[in-house]
Amino acid sequence: MVSLMPTDAAALPILDDLRPRTVTDQVYDALYQRVINLTLPPGARLSEAEVAAQMGVSRQPVRDAFFRLSQLGFIQIRPQRATIVTQISAGAIRQAHFIRLALETACMREAARILTSQDHDALADLIDRQEVAIRADDRSSFHELDDQFHHDICAASGLEFVWTLVKDNKGHMDRARYLSLSYNAHNAWEEHKMILAALRERDEEKAVAAIDLHLSRIHGTLDRLRVEQPEMLGL
């Protein structure tokens, strides 16, 4: 059982109710991030009362946030029993990969045509910062910079909505990626360099091949997790 005491890494922030976003949104975001980055791993137990007390809110927004997370398959609400974080869904990962590959492939074609030298240089800076994160073994920063790299390609292509769709569908994929960063971060960094090289060359086919290689690595990650950490994975 994972503790939610304030001294734990999973400790949750006290909320500022004056923020424009709803309290439910803020509770949801805080819990979602901890599920994605495995601070709350599969099997962790959650209590409405404990979360509400930690975050300084009533139980209703916590209950609503729990429901939203359950709808996405991240937690299982069990009446009269503890709510638990679910295993990482292999099926959801396969679906996310299909959606993400289709969307980002189309985006790469557009990016190869219209990105400017300034856009390329900005992406190169992100790649340099990713290398720093790898050397520091800062997996959280690397994950954020990885997302930023993909987001910025979409945005610079005039297709930021693509990243919104990708983000809405990739949560289970992210959980597996976090587990694999100890051995996959360097591969991802090298693949980002390949993507950027193809974009600089304005070679659509090479860019598409690079994003396919990059995103399809998740299948190998799943295979490795089934052997090394089977308790983390569900169907």
C-alpha positions as CSV (number, residue, x, y, z in Angstrom):
1,M,0.0,0.0,0.0
2,V,1.4,3.4,-1.0
3,S,1.1,6.0,1.8
4,L,-0.4,9.4,1.0
5,M,1.2,11.1,4.0
6,P,2.7,14.6,3.3
7,T,6.2,13.2,3.9
8,D,5.8,10.7,1.1
9,A,6.8,11.4,-2.5
10,A,3.1,11.1,-3.4
11,A,2.1,14.0,-1.1
12,L,-0.4,16.2,-2.7
13,P,-0.5,20.0,-2.7
14,I,-2.9,22.2,-0.9
15,L,-5.1,23.9,-3.5
16,D,-5.8,27.5,-4.2
17,D,-9.5,27.7,-4.8
18,L,-9.1,31.1,-6.4
19,R,-7.6,29.6,-9.5
20,P,-9.8,29.8,-12.6
21,R,-9.9,26.0,-13.0
22,T,-12.3,24.1,-10.9
23,V,-11.3,22.3,-7.7
24,T,-12.2,19.0,-9.3
25,D,-9.9,19.8,-12.2
26,Q,-7.1,20.5,-9.9
27,V,-7.6,17.3,-7.8
28,Y,-7.8,15.3,-11.0
29,D,-4.6,16.8,-12.5
30,A,-2.7,16.2,-9.3
31,L,-3.7,12.6,-9.1
32,Y,-3.4,12.0,-12.9
33,Q,0.2,13.2,-12.9
34,R,1.1,10.9,-10.0
35,V,-0.6,7.9,-11.7
36,I,1.2,8.6,-14.9
37,N,4.7,9.1,-13.4
38,L,4.1,6.0,-11.1
39,T,4.4,7.9,-7.9
40,L,1.1,6.1,-7.4
41,P,2.0,2.7,-9.0
42,P,-0.4,-0.1,-9.9
43,G,-1.9,-1.5,-6.7
44,A,-1.6,1.8,-4.7
45,R,-4.7,2.5,-2.6
46,L,-6.5,5.8,-2.5
47,S,-8.9,7.1,0.0
48,E,-11.3,10.0,-0.7
49,A,-11.0,11.1,2.9
50,E,-7.2,11.2,2.9
51,V,-6.9,12.9,-0.5
52,A,-9.5,15.5,0.6
53,A,-7.7,16.2,3.9
54,Q,-4.3,16.5,2.2
55,M,-5.5,18.9,-0.5
56,G,-7.7,21.0,1.8
57,V,-11.0,20.3,-0.1
58,S,-14.3,18.6,0.5
59,R,-14.8,15.0,-0.6
60,Q,-17.1,15.8,-3.5
61,P,-14.5,17.1,-5.9
62,V,-12.3,14.2,-4.9
63,R,-15.1,11.8,-5.6
64,D,-15.6,13.5,-9.0
65,A,-11.9,13.3,-9.8
66,F,-11.9,9.6,-8.9
67,F,-14.8,9.0,-11.3
68,R,-13.0,10.7,-14.2
69,L,-9.8,8.7,-13.5
70,S,-11.9,5.5,-13.4
71,Q,-13.5,6.3,-16.7
72,L,-10.0,6.5,-18.2
73,G,-9.1,3.1,-16.7
74,F,-6.5,4.5,-14.3
75,I,-8.2,3.6,-11.0
76,Q,-10.8,1.0,-9.9
77,I,-13.5,2.2,-7.5
78,R,-14.6,-0.6,-5.4
79,P,-17.7,0.1,-3.2
80,Q,-17.0,-0.5,0.5
81,R,-13.4,-1.3,-0.3
82,A,-10.3,0.7,-1.1
83,T,-10.0,2.4,-4.5
84,I,-6.9,1.1,-6.2
85,V,-4.7,2.2,-9.1
86,T,-5.0,-0.2,-11.9
87,Q,-2.4,-2.1,-13.7
88,I,-1.0,-0.6,-16.9
89,S,-3.3,-1.7,-19.7
90,A,-1.5,-3.4,-22.6
91,G,-4.7,-3.1,-24.7
92,A,-4.9,0.7,-24.1
93,I,-1.3,1.1,-25.0
94,R,-1.8,-0.7,-28.3
95,Q,-4.8,1.6,-29.0
96,A,-2.8,4.7,-28.0
97,H,0.0,3.7,-30.3
98,F,-2.3,3.3,-33.2
99,I,-3.9,6.7,-32.7
100,R,-0.6,8.5,-32.0
101,L,1.2,7.0,-35.0
102,A,-1.6,7.9,-37.4
103,L,-1.8,11.5,-36.1
104,E,1.9,12.2,-35.8
105,T,2.7,10.6,-39.1
106,A,0.4,13.1,-40.8
107,C,1.9,15.9,-38.7
108,M,5.5,14.8,-39.7
109,R,4.6,15.2,-43.4
110,E,3.4,18.7,-42.8
111,A,6.3,19.6,-40.6
112,A,8.8,18.4,-43.2
113,R,7.2,20.8,-45.6
114,I,6.8,24.0,-43.6
115,L,9.0,24.1,-40.5
116,T,11.5,26.9,-40.6
117,S,15.2,27.0,-39.7
118,Q,14.2,28.8,-36.5
119,D,11.8,25.9,-35.7
120,H,14.6,23.4,-36.3
121,D,16.9,25.3,-34.0
122,A,14.3,25.4,-31.3
123,L,13.9,21.6,-31.5
124,A,17.6,21.1,-31.4
125,D,17.7,23.1,-28.2
126,L,15.1,20.8,-26.7
127,I,17.2,17.8,-27.8
128,D,20.3,19.3,-26.0
129,R,18.2,19.8,-22.9
130,Q,17.1,16.2,-23.1
131,E,20.7,15.1,-23.1
132,V,21.3,17.1,-19.9
133,A,18.4,15.4,-18.3
134,I,19.7,11.9,-19.3
135,R,23.1,12.6,-17.9
136,A,21.5,13.8,-14.6
137,D,19.2,10.8,-14.6
138,D,16.3,13.2,-14.3
139,R,13.5,11.1,-15.7
140,S,10.7,13.5,-14.9
141,S,12.4,16.4,-16.8
142,F,13.3,14.1,-19.7
143,H,9.6,13.0,-20.0
144,E,8.5,16.6,-20.0
145,L,11.1,17.6,-22.6
146,D,10.1,14.5,-24.7
147,D,6.5,15.7,-24.7
148,Q,7.6,19.2,-25.5
149,F,9.5,18.0,-28.5
150,H,6.5,16.3,-30.0
151,H,4.1,19.2,-29.0
152,D,6.3,21.8,-30.6
153,I,6.5,19.9,-33.9
154,C,2.7,19.8,-34.0
155,A,2.4,23.5,-33.0
156,A,5.0,24.7,-35.4
157,S,3.2,22.8,-38.2
158,G,0.0,24.7,-37.3
159,L,-1.5,21.5,-36.0
160,E,-1.4,22.0,-32.2
161,F,-4.9,20.3,-32.0
162,V,-3.1,17.1,-33.0
163,W,-1.1,17.1,-29.8
164,T,-4.3,17.7,-27.8
165,L,-5.7,14.6,-29.4
166,V,-2.5,12.6,-28.8
167,K,-2.3,13.8,-25.1
168,D,-5.9,12.8,-24.5
169,N,-5.1,9.2,-25.6
170,K,-1.6,8.5,-24.4
171,G,-1.8,8.2,-20.6
172,H,-1.4,4.4,-20.4
173,M,1.4,4.6,-22.9
174,D,3.1,7.2,-20.7
175,R,3.0,4.9,-17.7
176,A,4.9,2.2,-19.6
177,R,7.3,4.8,-20.9
178,Y,8.1,5.9,-17.4
179,L,8.9,2.4,-16.4
180,S,11.3,2.1,-19.3
181,L,13.2,5.4,-19.1
182,S,16.1,3.8,-17.2
183,Y,17.0,2.0,-20.4
184,N,15.0,3.8,-23.2
185,A,15.7,7.5,-22.6
186,H,18.9,7.4,-24.6
187,N,17.2,5.6,-27.4
188,A,14.4,8.2,-27.5
189,W,17.0,11.0,-27.5
190,E,18.8,9.4,-30.5
191,E,15.5,8.9,-32.3
192,H,14.6,12.6,-31.7
193,K,17.8,13.5,-33.4
194,M,16.9,11.3,-36.4
195,I,13.5,13.0,-36.6
196,L,15.0,16.4,-36.5
197,A,17.6,15.5,-39.2
198,A,14.8,14.4,-41.5
199,L,12.9,17.6,-40.9
200,R,15.9,19.7,-41.6
201,E,16.3,17.8,-44.9
202,R,12.6,18.3,-45.6
203,D,12.4,14.6,-46.3
204,E,8.8,13.5,-45.6
205,E,9.4,9.8,-46.0
206,K,12.5,9.8,-43.8
207,A,10.5,11.8,-41.2
208,V,7.7,9.3,-41.3
209,A,10.1,6.4,-41.0
210,A,11.8,8.0,-38.0
211,I,8.5,8.7,-36.1
212,D,7.4,5.1,-36.8
213,L,10.6,3.7,-35.4
214,H,10.3,6.0,-32.4
215,L,6.7,5.4,-31.4
216,S,6.8,1.7,-32.2
217,R,9.5,1.1,-29.6
218,I,6.6,0.8,-27.2
219,H,6.0,-2.8,-28.4
220,G,9.4,-3.9,-27.3
221,T,8.9,-2.1,-24.0
222,L,5.7,-4.1,-23.4
223,D,7.5,-7.3,-24.2
224,R,10.3,-6.4,-21.7
225,L,7.8,-5.4,-19.0
226,R,6.0,-8.7,-19.3
227,V,9.2,-10.5,-18.5
228,E,10.7,-8.1,-15.9
229,Q,7.7,-6.5,-14.2
230,P,4.6,-8.6,-15.0
231,E,2.8,-7.4,-11.9
232,M,2.6,-3.9,-13.5
233,L,0.8,-5.0,-16.6
234,G,-2.8,-6.0,-17.3
235,L,-4.6,-7.0,-20.5
